[in-house]
Amino acid sequence: GFTAKSNLERFIAGELPMRAPMGLVSRLAPAQWLQDIVPQDFDAWPWFWSRVERPKVEEVLSYIGIPHKWSWKVQWPLGANVEASLIV
C-alpha cells in the first residue's frame, strides 16, 4: 500500500514522505480521529458558498444553456429588429 515519494520532493526534519490510497490510510486511523475530522454539526452548504465566488446570472444561464440575449424581427417598421438582454 504505502510507497515512498520521489527523491525530488522535499523531506521535512528527516521524515520519509509516503503516499497511499485514502482507503488504506483511513483503515489504519483510529475511529475517533475519523469521526472528529468533521464536526457533527457542520453544515457544508453555507461553508462552501461563503468561500466560493458567486457566479453571475449570465454565467449560470450560459451553463444551463439558456440565452441571456434575445433578438426578433418585428412587423413595423419594415426590416426592424428588437434586441433584449438581461442586465444584472
N, C-alpha and C positions, 0 to 999 in steps of 0.2 A: 503493500500500500504506500508507504512513505518513500519518497525519493529526494535526494539532495538536489538543491537548486544549483544552477551553473556557477562556475567559479567567477563569472563576471559580476554576479550580484554581490552586494556589499554584506560583509559579515559585521555583526554588532557584538562587541565585547567577547569575541571568540566563540560565539554561538554558531551552530551549523543550521542555516536556514533550510527548511524542508517544505515539501509540497505533498498534499494528499487530497483525495476526494472528500468533499464535505461530509458525505455519509459516514465515511470511516472515522473522521475526526469526531463527529457527533456521537458515535457509538462509544468512543473512549472517554468522552467528557462526563463528569458527574451529572446526574439527573437534575439536581437543584441548580447547577450552573446554567443548564439549558433553559430551565423554567424562568430563571431570573434575567435572561438576556433581554426580554421584552416584558415590561411591567404588565400585570393583568388588566389594569385599567387603561392601557394605551389605546388610543383611537387613531388609527393610521390616516384616515382621510384628512382631518384638519391639519395634522402634522405635514402630510405630503403636500397639500395645497398651499400651506403657508411658506413652503420653500421652493415652489415652482412658480415661475413667471406665468401669469395667466395669459392664455393666448388671446389674440384679438378676434373679434367676431368674424372678420373677413377670413382669418385663418381657419377657424372652426368650420365655417360654411364651405371653404375650399376643401378641407379634409374629408368632409362627408359628401362632396360632390354637388353642393348647392351653390349656384352663382350668386354673387352679391352685386352684379350689374346686369341690367336688362335693357333691351332696345327693341322697339317695334315700330312698324310703319303705321301712319295714321292717314285717314282719307283726305283730310284737309289741313293745311294747304297741300297741293299736289307735290309729291316727292318728299314730304317731310317725315321725319322720324322722331320718336320720343325716346330719350335715353334717361334711365333712372339708375341710381346706385345707392347702396346702403352706406351712410356716413355715421360713424360711431365716434 
